[in-house]
Amino acid sequence: MFDHIAEPIDIGEIARICRMSRGYFISAFCASTGLTPHRWLICFRIRLAQELLLTTDRPLVEIAVDCGFYDQSHFTSTFARWTGESPGRWRRNARALPQSG
């Protein structure tokens, strides 16, 4: 999933590659991580986006696409739902904080 983060990810296909049924894969994934594959993927995409927002000046639309969101609007609404702030506001606020070594 890491190598294809910017692409749509089909859980059924991943389960097939792992030689498991879709249901069994989801159950095993939840038991292992505490999250459904979909929630884990969104969380990973948000964390990657946060890293890019903090460490680059790339436009939001580029970050959105590179992190696997359909477009900037999808990115903004998902990011805000998970963090409570829009990506632009999160970037400004995070950059205003002193960075620890």
MMTF fields as JSON, N, C-alpha, C and O atoms, coordinates in Angstrom:
{
  "mmtfVersion": "1.0.0",
  "mmtfProducer": "UNKNOWN",
  "numBonds": 403,
  "numAtoms": 404,
  "numGroups": 101,
  "numChains": 1,
  "numModels": 1,
  "chainsPerModel": [1],
  "groupsPerChain": [101],
  "chainIdList": ["A"],
  "bondAtomList": [4, 2, 8, 6, 12, 10, 16, 14, 20, 18, 24, 22, 28, 26, 32, 30, 36, 34, 40, 38, 44, 42, 48, 46, 52, 50, 56, 54, 60, 58, 64, 62, 68, 66, 72, 70, 76, 74, 80, 78, 84, 82, 88, 86, 92, 90, 96, 94, 100, 98, 104, 102, 108, 106, 112, 110, 116, 114, 120, 118, 124, 122, 128, 126, 132, 130, 136, 134, 140, 138, 144, 142, 148, 146, 152, 150, 156, 154, 160, 158, 164, 162, 168, 166, 172, 170, 176, 174, 180, 178, 184, 182, 188, 186, 192, 190, 196, 194, 200, 198, 204, 202, 208, 206, 212, 210, 216, 214, 220, 218, 224, 222, 228, 226, 232, 230, 236, 234, 240, 238, 244, 242, 248, 246, 252, 250, 256, 254, 260, 258, 264, 262, 268, 266, 272, 270, 276, 274, 280, 278, 284, 282, 288, 286, 292, 290, 296, 294, 300, 298, 304, 302, 308, 306, 312, 310, 316, 314, 320, 318, 324, 322, 328, 326, 332, 330, 336, 334, 340, 338, 344, 342, 348, 346, 352, 350, 356, 354, 360, 358, 364, 362, 368, 366, 372, 370, 376, 374, 380, 378, 384, 382, 388, 386, 392, 390, 396, 394, 400, 398],
  "bondOrderList": [1, 1, 1, 1, 1, 1, 1, 1, 1, 1, 1, 1, 1, 1, 1, 1, 1, 1, 1, 1, 1, 1, 1, 1, 1, 1, 1, 1, 1, 1, 1, 1, 1, 1, 1, 1, 1, 1, 1, 1, 1, 1, 1, 1, 1, 1, 1, 1, 1, 1, 1, 1, 1, 1, 1, 1, 1, 1, 1, 1, 1, 1, 1, 1, 1, 1, 1, 1, 1, 1, 1, 1, 1, 1, 1, 1, 1, 1, 1, 1, 1, 1, 1, 1, 1, 1, 1, 1, 1, 1, 1, 1, 1, 1, 1, 1, 1, 1, 1, 1],
  "groupList": [{"groupName": "MET", "atomNameList": ["N", "CA", "C", "O"], "elementList": ["N", "C", "C", "O"], "formalChargeList": [0, 0, 0, 0], "bondAtomList": [1, 0, 2, 1, 3, 2], "bondOrderList": [1, 1, 2], "singleLetterCode": "M", "chemCompType": "L-PEPTIDE LINKING"}, {"groupName": "PHE", "atomNameList": ["N", "CA", "C", "O"], "elementList": ["N", "C", "C", "O"], "formalChargeList": [0, 0, 0, 0], "bondAtomList": [1, 0, 2, 1, 3, 2], "bondOrderList": [1, 1, 2], "singleLetterCode": "F", "chemCompType": "L-PEPTIDE LINKING"}, {"groupName": "ASP", "atomNameList": ["N", "CA", "C", "O"], "elementList": ["N", "C", "C", "O"], "formalChargeList": [0, 0, 0, 0], "bondAtomList": [1, 0, 2, 1, 3, 2], "bondOrderList": [1, 1, 2], "singleLetterCode": "D", "chemCompType": "L-PEPTIDE LINKING"}, {"groupName": "HIS", "atomNameList": ["N", "CA", "C", "O"], "elementList": ["N", "C", "C", "O"], "formalChargeList": [0, 0, 0, 0], "bondAtomList": [1, 0, 2, 1, 3, 2], "bondOrderList": [1, 1, 2], "singleLetterCode": "H", "chemCompType": "L-PEPTIDE LINKING"}, {"groupName": "ILE", "atomNameList": ["N", "CA", "C", "O"], "elementList": ["N", "C", "C", "O"], "formalChargeList": [0, 0, 0, 0], "bondAtomList": [1, 0, 2, 1, 3, 2], "bondOrderList": [1, 1, 2], "singleLetterCode": "I", "chemCompType": "L-PEPTIDE LINKING"}, {"groupName": "ALA", "atomNameList": ["N", "CA", "C", "O"], "elementList": ["N", "C", "C", "O"], "formalChargeList": [0, 0, 0, 0], "bondAtomList": [1, 0, 2, 1, 3, 2], "bondOrderList": [1, 1, 2], "singleLetterCode": "A", "chemCompType": "L-PEPTIDE LINKING"}, {"groupName": "GLU", "atomNameList": ["N", "CA", "C", "O"], "elementList": ["N", "C", "C", "O"], "formalChargeList": [0, 0, 0, 0], "bondAtomList": [1, 0, 2, 1, 3, 2], "bondOrderList": [1, 1, 2], "singleLetterCode": "E", "chemCompType": "L-PEPTIDE LINKING"}, {"groupName": "PRO", "atomNameList": ["N", "CA", "C", "O"], "elementList": ["N", "C", "C", "O"], "formalChargeList": [0, 0, 0, 0], "bondAtomList": [1, 0, 2, 1, 3, 2], "bondOrderList": [1, 1, 2], "singleLetterCode": "P", "chemCompType": "L-PEPTIDE LINKING"}, {"groupName": "GLY", "atomNameList": ["N", "CA", "C", "O"], "elementList": ["N", "C", "C", "O"], "formalChargeList": [0, 0, 0, 0], "bondAtomList": [1, 0, 2, 1, 3, 2], "bondOrderList": [1, 1, 2], "singleLetterCode": "G", "chemCompType": "PEPTIDE LINKING"}, {"groupName": "ARG", "atomNameList": ["N", "CA", "C", "O"], "elementList": ["N", "C", "C", "O"], "formalChargeList": [0, 0, 0, 0], "bondAtomList": [1, 0, 2, 1, 3, 2], "bondOrderList": [1, 1, 2], "singleLetterCode": "R", "chemCompType": "L-PEPTIDE LINKING"}, {"groupName": "CYS", "atomNameList": ["N", "CA", "C", "O"], "elementList": ["N", "C", "C", "O"], "formalChargeList": [0, 0, 0, 0], "bondAtomList": [1, 0, 2, 1, 3, 2], "bondOrderList": [1, 1, 2], "singleLetterCode": "C", "chemCompType": "L-PEPTIDE LINKING"}, {"groupName": "SER", "atomNameList": ["N", "CA", "C", "O"], "elementList": ["N", "C", "C", "O"], "formalChargeList": [0, 0, 0, 0], "bondAtomList": [1, 0, 2, 1, 3, 2], "bondOrderList": [1, 1, 2], "singleLetterCode": "S", "chemCompType": "L-PEPTIDE LINKING"}, {"groupName": "TYR", "atomNameList": ["N", "CA", "C", "O"], "elementList": ["N", "C", "C", "O"], "formalChargeList": [0, 0, 0, 0], "bondAtomList": [1, 0, 2, 1, 3, 2], "bondOrderList": [1, 1, 2], "singleLetterCode": "Y", "chemCompType": "L-PEPTIDE LINKING"}, {"groupName": "THR", "atomNameList": ["N", "CA", "C", "O"], "elementList": ["N", "C", "C", "O"], "formalChargeList": [0, 0, 0, 0], "bondAtomList": [1, 0, 2, 1, 3, 2], "bondOrderList": [1, 1, 2], "singleLetterCode": "T", "chemCompType": "L-PEPTIDE LINKING"}, {"groupName": "LEU", "atomNameList": ["N", "CA", "C", "O"], "elementList": ["N", "C", "C", "O"], "formalChargeList": [0, 0, 0, 0], "bondAtomList": [1, 0, 2, 1, 3, 2], "bondOrderList": [1, 1, 2], "singleLetterCode": "L", "chemCompType": "L-PEPTIDE LINKING"}, {"groupName": "TRP", "atomNameList": ["N", "CA", "C", "O"], "elementList": ["N", "C", "C", "O"], "formalChargeList": [0, 0, 0, 0], "bondAtomList": [1, 0, 2, 1, 3, 2], "bondOrderList": [1, 1, 2], "singleLetterCode": "W", "chemCompType": "L-PEPTIDE LINKING"}, {"groupName": "GLN", "atomNameList": ["N", "CA", "C", "O"], "elementList": ["N", "C", "C", "O"], "formalChargeList": [0, 0, 0, 0], "bondAtomList": [1, 0, 2, 1, 3, 2], "bondOrderList": [1, 1, 2], "singleLetterCode": "Q", "chemCompType": "L-PEPTIDE LINKING"}, {"groupName": "VAL", "atomNameList": ["N", "CA", "C", "O"], "elementList": ["N", "C", "C", "O"], "formalChargeList": [0, 0, 0, 0], "bondAtomList": [1, 0, 2, 1, 3, 2], "bondOrderList": [1, 1, 2], "singleLetterCode": "V", "chemCompType": "L-PEPTIDE LINKING"}, {"groupName": "ASN", "atomNameList": ["N", "CA", "C", "O"], "elementList": ["N", "C", "C", "O"], "formalChargeList": [0, 0, 0, 0], "bondAtomList": [1, 0, 2, 1, 3, 2], "bondOrderList": [1, 1, 2], "singleLetterCode": "N", "chemCompType": "L-PEPTIDE LINKING"}],
  "groupTypeList": [0, 1, 2, 3, 4, 5, 6, 7, 4, 2, 4, 8, 6, 4, 5, 9, 4, 10, 9, 0, 11, 9, 8, 12, 1, 4, 11, 5, 1, 10, 5, 11, 13, 8, 14, 13, 7, 3, 9, 15, 14, 4, 10, 1, 9, 4, 9, 14, 5, 16, 6, 14, 14, 14, 13, 13, 2, 9, 7, 14, 17, 6, 4, 5, 17, 2, 10, 8, 1, 12, 2, 16, 11, 3, 1, 13, 11, 13, 1, 5, 9, 15, 13, 8, 6, 11, 7, 8, 9, 15, 9, 9, 18, 5, 9, 5, 14, 7, 16, 11, 8],
  "groupIdList": [1, 2, 3, 4, 5, 6, 7, 8, 9, 10, 11, 12, 13, 14, 15, 16, 17, 18, 19, 20, 21, 22, 23, 24, 25, 26, 27, 28, 29, 30, 31, 32, 33, 34, 35, 36, 37, 38, 39, 40, 41, 42, 43, 44, 45, 46, 47, 48, 49, 50, 51, 52, 53, 54, 55, 56, 57, 58, 59, 60, 61, 62, 63, 64, 65, 66, 67, 68, 69, 70, 71, 72, 73, 74, 75, 76, 77, 78, 79, 80, 81, 82, 83, 84, 85, 86, 87, 88, 89, 90, 91, 92, 93, 94, 95, 96, 97, 98, 99, 100, 101],
  "secStructList": [7, 4, 4, 4, 6, 6, 1, 7, 7, 7, 2, 2, 2, 2, 2, 2, 2, 6, 6, 1, 7, 2, 2, 2, 2, 2, 2, 2, 2, 2, 2, 2, 2, 1, 1, 7, 2, 2, 2, 2, 2, 2, 2, 2, 2, 2, 2, 2, 2, 2, 2, 2, 2, 2, 2, 7, 7, 7, 7, 2, 2, 2, 2, 2, 2, 2, 6, 6, 7, 1, 1, 2, 2, 2, 2, 2, 2, 2, 2, 2, 2, 2, 2, 1, 1, 7, 2, 2, 2, 2, 2, 2, 2, 2, 2, 2, 1, 7, 7, 7, 7],
  "xCoordList": [0.835, 0.0, 0.878, 0.519, 2.04, 2.947, 3.388, 3.417, 3.726, 4.268, 3.232, 3.591, 1.953, 0.888, -0.056, -1.246, 0.469, -0.352, -1.139, -2.238, -0.603, -1.276, -2.333, -3.049, -2.435, -3.376, -4.583, -4.498, -5.714, -6.845, -6.426, -5.776, -6.793, -6.387, -7.622, -8.579, -7.592, -8.691, -8.378, -7.485, -9.115, -8.88, -9.083, -8.367, -10.039, -10.265, -9.05, -8.718, -8.392, -7.182, -6.035, -5.283, -5.902, -4.851, -5.117, -4.196, -6.362, -6.72, -6.381, -5.858, -6.678, -6.378, -4.885, -4.458, -4.084, -2.624, -2.133, -1.19, -2.786, -2.426, -3.043, -2.841, -3.793, -4.477, -5.454, -5.503, -6.231, -7.264, -8.562, -8.561, -9.662, -10.923, -10.892, -10.134, -11.714, -11.766, -12.14, -11.509, -13.152, -13.611, -12.554, -12.367, -11.859, -10.83, -9.67, -9.116, -9.309, -8.228, -8.582, -7.761, -9.799, -10.216, -10.184, -9.723, -10.671, -10.649, -9.22, -8.914, -8.351, -6.956, -6.258, -5.478, -6.53, -5.932, -6.372, -5.554, -7.667, -8.197, -7.569, -7.219, -7.429, -6.829, -5.381, -4.898, -4.693, -3.275, -3.035, -2.113, -3.854, -3.598, -4.586, -4.301, -5.739, -6.783, -7.645, -8.549, -7.374, -8.124, -8.539, -7.885, -9.632, -9.963, -8.907, -8.246, -8.737, -7.764, -8.05, -7.128, -9.324, -9.671, -9.285, -8.696, -9.607, -9.241, -7.724, -7.2, -7.017, -5.56, -5.003, -4.096, -5.545, -5.071, -5.313, -4.428, -6.501, -6.784, -5.851, -5.317, -5.653, -4.753, -3.334, -2.676, -2.874, -1.539, -1.445, -0.458, -2.47, -2.478, -2.47, -1.782, -3.221, -3.249, -1.877, -1.392, -1.254, 0.084, 1.112, 1.953, 1.052, 1.962, 1.714, 2.658, 0.448, 0.112, 0.635, 1.161, 0.498, 1.009, 2.52, 3.032, 3.221, 4.674, 5.014, 5.909, 4.308, 4.57, 4.17, 4.851, 3.075, 2.654, 3.693, 3.955, 4.273, 5.244, 6.611, 7.295, 7.008, 8.392, 8.555, 9.682, 7.45, 7.564, 6.655, 5.795, 6.856, 5.975, 5.102, 4.546, 4.992, 4.206, 2.747, 2.222, 2.092, 0.672, -0.189, 0.156, -1.297, -2.192, -2.682, -2.82, -2.941, -3.44, -2.414, -2.795, -1.136, -0.091, 0.0, 0.119, -0.057, -0.006, -1.217, -1.093, -2.367, -3.588, -3.441, -3.713, -3.018, -2.892, -1.8, -1.984, -0.677, 0.43, 0.095, 0.694, -0.852, -1.242, -2.467, -2.968, -2.944, -4.011, -5.423, -6.373, -5.59, -6.933, -7.355, -6.515, -8.67, -9.17, -8.815, -8.427, -8.953, -8.659, -8.478, -8.557, -8.237, -7.987, -9.215, -9.078, -10.389, -11.615, -11.778, -12.101, -11.559, -11.628, -10.576, -10.856, -9.382, -8.297, -8.685, -8.546, -9.167, -9.499, -10.595, -10.483, -11.645, -12.739, -12.304, -12.665, -11.537, -11.066, -10.078, -10.173, -9.14, -8.133, -8.807, -8.455, -9.766, -10.461, -11.263, -11.326, -11.866, -12.634, -11.719, -12.118, -10.497, -9.564, -8.797, -8.495, -8.475, -7.617, -8.344, -7.842, -9.507, -10.231, -9.831, -10.35, -8.908, -8.456, -8.288, -8.044, -8.421, -8.129, -6.623, -5.854, -6.189, -4.743, -3.951, -2.868, -4.491, -3.787, -3.625, -2.556, -4.686, -4.609, -3.674, -2.878, -3.766, -2.888, -1.428, -0.593, -1.116, 0.261, 0.731, 1.828, -0.088, 0.298, 0.516, 1.517, -0.409, -0.299, 0.895, 1.611, 1.104, 2.221, 3.568, 4.509, 3.654, 4.908, 5.171, 6.318, 4.118, 4.294, 4.809, 5.34, 4.653, 5.124, 6.633, 7.188, 7.302, 8.744, 8.983, 8.308, 9.931, 10.24, 11.228, 12.252, 10.913, 11.853, 12.81, 12.428, 14.023, 15.074, 14.859, 15.65],
  "yCoordList": [-1.187, 0.0, 1.248, 2.261, 1.176, 2.326, 2.713, 3.893, 1.716, 1.973, 2.518, 3.052, 2.388, 2.808, 3.8, 3.838, 4.594, 5.488, 6.497, 6.89, 6.921, 7.916, 7.297, 8.016, 5.976, 5.284, 4.809, 4.624, 4.611, 3.983, 2.578, 1.853, 2.207, 0.913, 0.049, 0.452, -1.139, -2.09, -3.136, -3.966, -3.088, -4.01, -5.457, -6.353, -5.684, -7.025, -7.55, -8.731, -6.687, -7.078, -7.379, -8.332, -6.584, -6.843, -8.177, -8.965, -8.424, -9.695, -10.863, -11.883, -10.716, -11.767, -12.026, -13.18, -10.964, -11.099, -11.839, -12.628, -11.569, -12.233, -13.626, -14.324, -14.026, -15.332, -15.49, -16.518, -14.424, -14.426, -13.932, -13.255, -14.282, -13.673, -12.216, -11.854, -11.394, -9.981, -9.83, -9.065, -10.552, -10.471, -10.904, -10.264, -11.996, -12.476, -11.479, -11.223, -10.92, -9.927, -8.728, -8.269, -8.227, -7.062, -7.399, -6.593, -8.583, -8.994, -9.109, -8.639, -9.734, -9.899, -8.545, -8.311, -7.665, -6.331, -5.571, -4.947, -5.626, -4.946, -5.509, -4.761, -6.82, -7.445, -7.014, -6.859, -6.822, -6.463, -4.985, -4.636, -4.118, -2.675, -1.909, -0.793, -2.507, -1.805, -0.921, -0.248, -0.914, -0.095, -0.931, -1.919, -0.533, -1.162, -0.735, 0.285, -1.488, -1.068, 0.338, 1.12, 0.65, 1.976, 3.08, 4.08, 2.92, 3.948, 4.071, 5.179, 2.945, 2.976, 3.747, 4.565, 3.487, 4.153, 5.661, 6.445, 6.067, 7.502, 8.138, 9.221, 7.488, 7.997, 8.151, 9.165, 7.146, 7.215, 8.374, 9.109, 8.533, 9.619, 10.98, 11.896, 11.119, 12.389, 12.667, 13.796, 11.666, 11.862, 12.238, 13.104, 11.599, 11.947, 13.383, 14.142, 13.753, 15.121, 16.116, 17.166, 15.804, 16.692, 16.871, 17.982, 15.793, 15.895, 16.796, 17.635, 16.628, 17.463, 18.915, 19.83, 19.13, 20.505, 21.203, 22.393, 20.475, 21.053, 21.276, 22.248, 20.384, 20.398, 20.926, 21.076, 21.212, 21.732, 22.941, 23.217, 23.649, 24.752, 24.367, 25.228, 23.078, 22.6, 23.018, 23.088, 23.295, 23.661, 22.521, 21.347, 22.882, 21.89, 20.877, 19.694, 21.322, 20.403, 19.311, 18.161, 19.646, 18.647, 17.66, 16.452, 18.175, 17.308, 16.385, 15.196, 16.918, 16.121, 14.93, 13.793, 15.186, 14.125, 13.133, 11.923, 13.633, 12.746, 11.864, 10.803, 12.292, 11.507, 10.623, 9.961, 10.616, 9.699, 10.223, 9.442, 11.531, 12.097, 12.428, 12.695, 12.407, 12.62, 13.998, 14.149, 14.997, 16.371, 17.195, 16.666, 18.478, 19.321, 19.42, 19.494, 19.423, 19.505, 18.268, 18.389, 17.097, 15.848, 15.863, 15.481, 16.298, 16.397, 17.329, 16.973, 18.513, 19.514, 19.02, 19.173, 18.432, 17.981, 16.809, 16.758, 15.874, 14.735, 15.19, 14.779, 16.026, 16.537, 17.277, 17.07, 18.132, 18.909, 17.996, 18.235, 16.966, 16.028, 15.3, 15.038, 14.97, 14.215, 15.106, 14.68, 16.335, 17.179, 18.363, 18.957, 18.702, 19.853, 21.168, 22.223, 21.115, 22.323, 22.03, 20.89, 23.066, 22.911, 22.699, 23.067, 22.114, 21.926, 23.24, 23.293, 24.287, 25.573, 26.14, 26.632, 26.07, 26.565, 25.685, 26.194, 24.357, 23.444, 23.77, 23.797, 24.018, 24.349, 25.615, 25.649, 26.649, 27.927, 27.735, 28.198, 27.061, 26.854, 25.964, 26.248, 24.904, 23.998, 24.69, 24.46, 25.514, 26.223, 27.319, 27.714, 27.809, 28.854, 28.296, 29.039, 26.983, 26.357, 26.171, 25.869, 26.348, 26.067, 24.582, 23.736, 24.27, 22.874, 22.3, 22.914, 21.117, 20.444, 19.591, 19.061, 19.449, 18.725, 17.301, 16.516],
  "zCoordList": [0.0, 0.0, 0.0, -0.6, 0.679, 0.701, -0.711, -1.06, -1.509, -2.842, -3.819, -4.869, -3.483, -4.393, -3.721, -4.032, -2.81, -1.999, -2.836, -2.443, -3.971, -4.794, -5.704, -6.401, -5.702, -6.578, -5.777, -4.563, -6.468, -5.772, -5.33, -6.084, -4.132, -3.596, -3.404, -2.742, -3.988, -3.929, -2.859, -3.032, -1.766, -0.651, -1.099, -0.65, -1.966, -2.489, -3.234, -3.132, -3.977, -4.713, -3.753, -3.96, -2.721, -1.727, -1.036, -0.822, -0.695, -0.064, -0.99, -0.54, -2.279, -3.245, -3.322, -3.366, -3.34, -3.375, -2.123, -2.185, -0.993, 0.268, 0.378, 1.372, -0.645, -0.679, 0.48, 1.156, 0.679, 1.718, 1.096, 0.068, 1.74, 1.331, 1.787, 2.687, 1.164, 1.526, 3.007, 3.737, 3.434, 4.82, 5.818, 6.853, 5.505, 6.414, 6.472, 7.542, 5.317, 5.286, 6.162, 6.956, 6.016, 6.81, 8.299, 9.107, 8.666, 10.079, 10.602, 11.698, 9.816, 10.237, 10.33, 11.253, 9.393, 9.39, 10.637, 11.313, 10.935, 12.134, 13.403, 14.316, 13.454, 14.638, 14.803, 15.925, 13.695, 13.727, 14.008, 14.745, 13.427, 13.512, 14.393, 14.827, 14.653, 15.395, 14.518, 15.013, 13.216, 12.267, 11.07, 10.738, 10.421, 9.148, 8.128, 8.325, 7.052, 6.037, 5.505, 5.273, 5.316, 4.792, 5.766, 5.355, 7.052, 8.051, 8.168, 8.287, 8.135, 8.2, 7.011, 7.165, 5.826, 4.613, 4.674, 4.333, 5.104, 5.22, 6.245, 6.005, 7.366, 8.407, 7.853, 8.085, 7.125, 6.537, 5.544, 5.534, 4.712, 3.726, 4.416, 3.966, 5.493, 6.239, 6.851, 6.783, 7.442, 8.031, 6.975, 7.21, 5.823, 4.727, 4.282, 4.061, 4.152, 3.768, 4.801, 4.431, 6.084, 7.128, 6.999, 7.143, 6.732, 6.556, 5.373, 5.47, 4.26, 3.08, 3.318, 2.855, 4.032, 4.351, 5.212, 5.039, 6.12, 7.049, 6.412, 6.732, 5.514, 5.015, 3.597, 3.123, 2.91, 1.547, 1.37, 2.207, 0.279, -0.091, -1.282, -1.965, -1.518, -2.656, -2.518, -1.406, -3.638, -3.595, -3.049, -3.184, -2.441, -1.856, -2.886, -2.573, -4.089, -5.111, -5.423, -5.644, -5.444, -5.699, -4.536, -4.744, -3.332, -2.153, -2.153, -1.859, -2.475, -2.513, -3.454, -3.069, -4.668, -5.666, -5.272, -5.403, -4.795, -4.414, -3.22, -3.046, -2.398, -1.223, -1.489, -0.58, -2.734, -3.108, -2.995, -3.053, -2.834, -2.803, -4.233, -5.092, -4.477, -5.832, -6.367, -7.525, -5.511, -5.896, -4.618, -3.509, -4.788, -3.623, -2.722, -1.501, -3.297, -2.498, -1.611, -0.43, -2.172, -1.409, -0.307, 0.829, -0.638, 0.335, 1.474, 2.644, 1.139, 2.147, 3.081, 4.298, 2.534, 3.401, 4.282, 5.458, 3.734, 4.529, 5.59, 6.746, 5.208, 6.142, 7.292, 8.453, 6.98, 8.019, 8.947, 10.153, 8.394, 9.213, 10.196, 11.331, 9.772, 10.62, 11.587, 12.701, 11.187, 12.02, 12.658, 13.612, 12.144, 12.66, 12.016, 12.382, 11.057, 10.364, 8.878, 8.482, 8.065, 6.643, 6.481, 7.37, 5.367, 5.168, 5.215, 5.797, 4.606, 4.612, 6.01, 6.369, 6.794, 8.173, 8.998, 9.788, 8.819, 9.544, 9.235, 10.139, 7.957, 7.554, 8.25, 8.808, 8.22, 8.864, 10.364, 10.912, 11.02, 12.459, 12.827, 13.788, 12.072, 12.362, 12.157, 12.916, 11.159, 10.899, 11.919, 12.128, 12.551, 13.557, 14.879, 15.704, 15.083, 16.313, 16.265, 15.208, 17.4, 17.418, 17.175, 17.762, 16.322, 15.993, 16.987, 17.288, 17.496, 18.411, 17.602, 16.559, 18.049, 17.361, 17.466, 16.943]
}
